[in-house]
Amino acid sequence: MGFILTAVYIVVTIISPDQFGPQWANYHAMMYLAGITFLFSLPMVHSRTNLGSSIQTFLMVGFIFAIALSKVANGWIGGAIASWQVFLPSAAVFFFIVANVTTIRRLKIITLIAAASCLVVVVEALCGYYLGFYADTFVLQQNVSLPDEVYGQLARLRGAGFLSDPNDFAQILLIVLPLLFIAWQKGRKVANALVVLVPAALLLWAIYLTHSRGALIALAILALVAARKKLGTIPAAVLIALLFIALMAVDFTGGRGISTAESAGRLEAWANGLEMFKKAPLFGIGFGAFTDFNELTAHNSFVLCLAELGLVGTTLWVALLVTTMINLNRIISKHQKSHTKPTSTAAIESRKKEFTFLDPVLNLSESPVSAEFATAPVPEAGKVIKTENLPMMPIHWLLAMRLALVGFIATCWFLSRSYSTPMYLVLGLATAMIAVQQPAAQPSFRSRWLFFTIATETVALVCVYGMVHLRN
């Protein structure tokens, strides 16, 4: 029941009751749904769960306390509760997924449900854009201006609720775009076209209609990461540069430029964010307080976190991304290098049943590792071969999840989304994937995570500092 309620919570969060009118806020539907989901998830915490085995769980708990501490350190004890009321709905997505997604099948279901929910919003938004259906909800009319005059309006696609900003909408669509390929089935052209390619085309068109400049850059980065393995780094970079030029030529950003002059306001916000960090380096100026000291938000999730939560909160926030990415990379590396065989008859039969149950998405003959497994000789009864366990997770699932995480990281450099739902959705899915895979590949990353986190944090800080000072 907890898994079903988790799926419902994700669907309602993405589609958002807000699209049906502001009166829905008075019903507190999401709060009640979260409470019920929490109660039904408790049995999983005490039985078979991924919560205790994932370092991300402990980092998330620490991050929640860092948010409260940022308020307490600035003299407002009651602000801890107020900040949790804002952040916990997003954090709940992470905890519900990690607690209830404990098998490969559940992972597939919940991932595709999240993607399908985004597609529903895309269809609604496109109807608003072309047919006027709830146009005020799904289309933002934004003034496009020069320094001295407004010369037109730009219609930008958006969702409802936390997706009411076109940039947020573009971000979550970039995240779920690679996740669609979890449904890819080798050799099934019609099914792939209907289930993967057509929805992917819809997502890409919706991303274009958001006219998000950050989405344009993130899409180029996503394509580069996806193509680099097959084409090589230099050919892929050249191809992506051409793609970037082509997208600019078709007015992807809706007439809004990408230049130092266009980004002056953002760099000014970054500079002010660094000053806030200097004033309160340990615990920050307080959750949600950035716009109390600057007219604009930070337009950078790292800078926002650094200013509001200080080193304590930012280290935990960066660690969530770093540990997840490195664990995914380790699993992918082991999966690609694995040429081992099963250790017993029972293991063979158990794994065959699991893969057969997941068909048609999985097919034992689709990959060299799976084919080797399917044809591996059966050892004598009771005999154990001391080899590494076989990878359980299909390689294209792992690659898709890594691309989804790359999509978030690329967009968060241009958006202040340190606490929003998309981050904790993709982190929850990735953490569940790592935990499900862990019995097979054992990609533990319990040591040295702090070193890699601080190194990443330092590089990000140097980049922000350098870009701010180069503008002068």
C-alpha positions in Angstrom: 0.0 0.0 0.0 2.9 2.4 0.7 4.2 1.9 -2.8 0.8 2.6 -4.3 0.4 5.8 -2.2 3.9 6.8 -3.2 2.9 6.6 -6.9 -0.2 8.6 -6.2 1.8 11.2 -4.2 4.2 11.7 -7.2 1.4 11.9 -9.7 -0.5 14.5 -7.7 2.6 16.5 -6.9 3.6 16.8 -10.6 0.1 17.4 -12.0 -0.8 19.6 -9.0 -4.2 20.4 -7.7 -3.4 24.1 -8.1 -4.4 23.9 -11.8 -8.0 23.4 -10.7 -8.1 26.6 -8.8 -6.6 28.3 -5.7 -9.5 27.0 -3.5 -7.8 23.5 -3.5 -5.1 25.0 -1.3 -7.7 25.2 1.5 -8.3 21.5 1.4 -4.7 20.7 2.3 -5.0 17.6 0.1 -1.2 17.1 -0.3 -0.6 17.3 3.4 -3.2 14.6 4.1 -1.9 12.4 1.3 1.7 12.8 2.6 0.5 11.9 6.1 -1.3 8.7 4.9 1.7 7.7 2.7 4.0 8.2 5.6 1.9 5.9 7.9 1.7 3.2 5.3 5.5 3.5 4.6 6.4 2.9 8.2 6.2 -1.0 7.9 8.8 -0.8 5.1 11.2 1.1 7.4 11.1 -1.8 9.9 11.3 -4.6 7.3 12.8 -4.6 3.8 13.8 -1.1 3.0 16.6 0.8 1.3 16.5 3.7 3.8 19.2 2.4 6.2 21.6 1.2 3.5 21.9 4.5 1.6 24.3 7.2 2.7 22.0 9.6 0.9 19.3 9.0 3.5 21.6 10.2 6.3 22.7 13.2 4.2 19.1 14.1 3.6 18.3 14.0 7.3 21.3 16.1 8.0 20.2 18.6 5.3 16.8 18.9 6.9 18.4 19.8 10.2 20.8 22.2 8.5 17.8 24.1 7.1 16.3 24.4 10.6 19.7 25.3 12.1 20.1 28.2 9.6 17.0 29.8 11.1 17.9 29.1 14.7 21.4 30.5 14.2 19.9 33.8 13.0 17.8 34.2 16.1 14.4 32.7 15.0 13.7 29.4 16.7 10.2 29.2 15.3 11.6 29.6 11.8 12.8 26.0 12.0 9.2 24.8 11.9 8.3 27.3 9.2 11.2 26.2 7.0 10.3 22.5 7.4 6.7 23.3 6.3 8.1 24.6 3.0 10.8 22.0 2.4 9.4 18.7 3.7 6.9 18.2 0.8 9.9 18.0 -1.5 11.9 15.9 0.9 8.9 13.5 1.3 9.2 12.5 -2.4 12.8 11.3 -1.7 11.9 9.4 1.4 8.8 7.8 0.0 10.6 6.5 -3.1 13.6 5.2 -1.2 11.4 3.5 1.5 9.0 1.8 -0.9 10.9 1.2 -4.2 12.8 -1.9 -3.2 12.7 -4.0 -6.4 13.6 -3.6 -10.0 10.0 -3.9 -11.0 8.9 -1.2 -8.6 11.7 1.1 -9.8 10.5 0.7 -13.4 6.9 1.4 -12.5 7.6 4.5 -10.4 10.0 6.0 -12.9 7.6 5.6 -15.8 4.7 6.9 -13.7 6.8 10.1 -13.0 7.5 10.4 -16.7 3.8 9.8 -17.6 2.7 12.4 -15.1 5.0 15.0 -16.8 3.6 13.9 -20.2 0.0 14.6 -18.9 1.1 18.1 -17.9 2.8 18.6 -21.3 -0.4 17.6 -23.2 -2.4 20.0 -21.0 0.1 22.8 -21.5 0.1 22.3 -25.3 -3.7 22.4 -25.3 -3.4 25.7 -23.5 -0.8 27.0 -25.9 -2.6 26.1 -29.1 -6.3 25.8 -28.1 -6.6 28.1 -25.2 -7.4 25.4 -22.6 -6.6 26.9 -19.2 -4.3 29.3 -21.1 -3.8 31.5 -18.0 -2.6 28.5 -16.1 -0.3 26.9 -18.7 1.0 29.8 -20.7 3.0 32.7 -19.3 3.0 35.9 -21.3 6.3 37.5 -20.6 7.5 40.9 -21.8 10.6 40.9 -24.0 12.5 44.1 -23.6 15.6 46.1 -24.4 17.2 48.3 -21.7 14.9 51.2 -22.6 11.7 49.7 -24.1 9.4 46.7 -24.2 9.2 45.4 -27.8 6.9 42.5 -27.5 5.5 39.5 -25.5 6.7 36.0 -25.4 4.4 33.0 -24.8 6.2 30.5 -22.6 4.9 27.0 -21.7 4.6 26.1 -18.0 2.9 23.7 -15.6 1.0 24.3 -12.4 2.0 24.4 -8.7 5.8 24.2 -8.4 6.1 24.0 -12.2 4.4 27.4 -12.7 7.7 28.9 -13.7 8.7 27.9 -17.3 12.3 27.3 -16.2 11.1 24.8 -13.6 8.9 23.1 -16.2 11.9 22.8 -18.6 14.0 21.4 -15.8 11.7 18.6 -14.9 11.1 17.7 -18.5 14.9 17.5 -19.1 15.1 15.2 -16.1 12.4 12.8 -17.3 13.5 12.9 -21.0 16.2 10.2 -20.6 14.1 8.3 -18.1 11.7 7.5 -21.0 14.3 5.2 -22.4 13.9 2.8 -19.5 11.0 1.5 -21.6 13.2 0.9 -24.6 12.9 -2.6 -26.0 15.5 -3.9 -28.4 14.2 -5.0 -31.8 10.6 -3.7 -31.2 10.4 -0.7 -33.5 6.7 0.1 -33.3 6.6 -0.2 -29.5 9.7 2.0 -29.1 8.2 4.6 -31.5 4.9 4.8 -29.6 6.2 4.4 -26.0 9.5 6.2 -26.2 10.2 8.3 -29.3 6.8 10.0 -29.7 6.7 11.0 -26.0 10.3 12.1 -26.2 9.5 14.3 -29.2 6.6 15.9 -27.2 8.9 16.6 -24.3 11.5 18.2 -26.6 8.8 20.4 -28.2 7.5 21.4 -24.8 11.1 22.3 -23.7 11.4 24.4 -26.8 8.2 26.3 -26.0 9.4 27.1 -22.5 12.1 29.2 -24.2 14.4 28.6 -21.2 17.9 29.7 -21.8 19.2 27.4 -19.1 17.3 24.5 -20.7 19.1 25.2 -24.0 22.5 25.0 -22.4 21.5 21.9 -20.3 20.1 20.2 -23.3 23.4 20.7 -25.1 25.3 19.3 -22.0 22.9 16.3 -21.9 23.4 15.6 -25.5 27.2 15.9 -25.1 27.3 13.4 -22.2 25.0 11.0 -24.1 27.0 11.1 -27.3 30.6 11.3 -25.9 30.9 7.5 -25.4 30.1 6.5 -29.0 31.4 9.5 -30.9 34.4 10.5 -28.8 34.8 13.8 -26.9 35.9 16.1 -29.7 33.4 14.9 -32.4 30.6 15.0 -29.8 31.6 18.5 -28.7 31.7 19.7 -32.4 28.3 18.1 -33.0 26.7 19.7 -29.9 28.2 23.1 -30.8 26.5 22.8 -34.2 23.2 21.7 -32.5 23.5 24.7 -30.1 23.9 27.1 -33.1 21.0 25.5 -34.9 18.8 25.9 -31.8 19.7 29.5 -31.5 19.0 30.0 -35.2 15.4 28.7 -34.7 15.0 31.2 -31.8 15.0 28.6 -29.0 15.2 31.4 -26.3 12.4 33.4 -27.8 14.6 36.5 -28.6 16.3 36.6 -25.2 20.0 36.5 -25.7 22.7 34.5 -24.0 25.6 36.9 -23.3 27.5 38.6 -20.5 25.2 41.7 -20.9 22.1 39.6 -20.8 23.3 37.8 -17.6 24.5 40.9 -15.8 21.6 40.7 -13.3 22.4 37.1 -12.5 26.1 37.8 -11.9 25.2 40.6 -9.7 23.0 38.2 -7.7 25.9 35.8 -7.5 28.2 38.5 -6.2 25.6 39.5 -3.5 25.3 35.8 -2.6 29.0 35.6 -2.0 28.8 38.6 0.3 26.0 37.0 2.2 28.1 33.9 2.6 31.0 36.0 4.0 28.7 37.5 6.6 27.4 34.0 7.8 29.9 31.4 6.5 28.9 28.5 8.8 25.1 28.4 9.0 24.1 31.1 6.3 21.7 33.9 6.5 18.7 31.6 6.9 16.5 29.4 4.7 14.5 31.5 2.2 16.2 34.8 3.2 18.1 35.5 0.0 15.5 37.8 -1.4 15.5 39.8 1.8 18.9 41.0 0.9 18.7 41.0 -2.9 15.9 42.0 -5.3 16.5 38.9 -7.5 16.9 35.3 -6.4 20.4 33.8 -6.8 19.7 32.1 -10.2 22.1 29.4 -9.1 21.2 26.6 -6.7 24.7 26.3 -5.3 25.0 30.1 -4.6 21.5 30.1 -3.0 22.4 27.2 -0.8 25.8 28.7 0.1 24.2 32.1 1.1 21.2 30.7 3.0 22.6 27.6 4.7 26.3 28.3 4.8 29.1 25.6 4.6 27.2 23.2 6.8 24.1 23.0 4.6 25.9 23.4 1.3 28.3 20.6 2.1 25.4 18.2 2.8 23.5 19.4 -0.3 26.6 18.9 -2.6 27.2 15.6 -0.9 23.8 14.3 -2.0 24.7 15.0 -5.6 28.3 13.8 -5.4 27.7 10.5 -3.7 24.7 9.7 -5.9 26.7 10.4 -9.1 29.8 8.5 -8.0 27.8 5.5 -7.0 26.0 5.4 -10.3 29.3 5.8 -12.1 30.8 2.9 -10.1 27.8 0.6 -10.9 27.9 1.5 -14.6 31.7 0.8 -14.7 31.3 -2.6 -13.0 28.4 -3.5 -15.2 30.3 -2.7 -18.4 33.4 -4.7 -17.2 31.5 -7.6 -15.8 31.9 -11.0 -17.5 31.2 -13.2 -14.5 29.0 -16.2 -14.2 26.3 -17.1 -11.6 27.3 -19.0 -8.5 24.6 -21.6 -8.1 21.6 -23.2 -9.7 19.4 -21.3 -7.3 20.9 -18.0 -8.3 20.3 -18.8 -12.0 16.7 -19.8 -11.6 16.0 -16.8 -9.3 17.5 -14.3 -11.7 15.8 -15.9 -14.7 12.4 -15.6 -13.0 13.1 -12.0 -12.1 14.1 -11.0 -15.7 11.2 -13.0 -17.2 8.8 -11.2 -14.9 10.0 -7.8 -16.1 9.5 -8.6 -19.8 8.7 -7.1 -22.2 11.0 -4.2 -21.0 13.8 -6.7 -20.3 15.1 -9.4 -22.5 17.8 -11.8 -21.5 19.3 -11.8 -24.9 19.6 -8.0 -25.2 23.0 -7.6 -23.7 26.3 -9.5 -23.6 26.2 -9.8 -19.9 22.6 -11.1 -19.9 23.2 -13.4 -22.8 26.2 -14.9 -21.0 24.1 -15.3 -17.9 21.3 -17.0 -19.8 23.7 -19.5 -21.4 26.1 -20.0 -18.5 26.8 -23.6 -17.4 25.2 -24.7 -14.3 27.6 -25.6 -11.5 27.3 -28.8 -9.6 24.8 -28.9 -6.7 26.2 -27.3 -3.6 29.2 -25.9 -5.4 30.0 -22.2 -4.9 32.2 -20.3 -7.3 33.8 -17.3 -5.6 33.1 -14.6 -8.2 31.5 -11.2 -8.2 27.7 -11.2 -8.4 26.1 -10.5 -11.7 24.7 -7.0 -12.4 21.0 -7.0 -11.8 20.2 -3.7 -13.4 19.9 -3.3 -17.2 22.7 -1.0 -18.4 20.4 1.4 -20.3 18.5 2.0 -17.1 21.7 3.0 -15.3 22.7 5.3 -18.1 19.3 6.9 -18.3 19.3 7.6 -14.6 22.8 9.2 -14.8 21.6 11.4 -17.7 18.6 12.5 -15.6 20.9 13.5 -12.8 23.2 15.3 -15.2 20.1 17.1 -16.5 19.3 18.4 -13.0 22.9 19.4 -12.3 23.2 21.3 -15.6 19.9 23.3 -15.0 20.6 24.0 -11.3 23.6 26.1 -12.3 21.2 28.6 -13.8 18.2 28.2 -11.4 17.7 28.7 -7.7 16.2 25.2 -7.1 18.1 23.9 -4.1 14.9 22.8 -2.3 12.4 22.1 -5.1 10.8 18.7 -5.9 12.7 17.8 -9.2 16.0 17.4 -7.3 14.6 15.1 -4.7 12.6 13.2 -7.3 15.7 12.3 -9.3 17.7 11.7 -6.1 15.1 9.4 -4.8 14.9 7.4 -8.0 18.7 7.2 -8.3 19.2 6.3 -4.6 16.6 3.5 -4.9 18.4 2.2 -8.0 21.7 2.2 -6.2 20.2 0.4 -3.2 18.4 -2.2 -5.3 21.7 -2.9 -7.2 23.8 -2.9 -4.1 23.4 -6.6 -3.2 24.8 -7.5 -6.6 27.5 -4.9 -7.3 28.0 -3.6 -3.8 28.9 0.0 -4.9 29.6 1.3 -1.4 30.9 4.8 -1.1 31.0 5.2 2.6 34.6 6.4 2.7 36.2 9.5 1.2 32.8 11.0 0.3 33.6 14.0 2.3 36.8 14.6 0.4 35.1 14.4 -3.0 32.3 16.6 -1.8 34.6 19.3 -0.5 36.7 19.1 -3.7 33.5 19.6 -5.8 32.3 22.4 -3.5 35.6 24.2 -3.8 35.6 23.9 -7.6 32.1 25.3 -7.8 33.0 28.2 -5.5 36.0 29.0 -7.5 33.9 29.0 -10.7 31.3 31.3 -9.2 34.0 33.6 -7.8 35.9 33.7 -11.1 32.8 34.4 -13.2 31.7 37.2 -10.9 35.1 38.9 -11.0 35.5 38.4 -14.8 32.5 40.6 -15.4 34.5 43.5 -14.1 
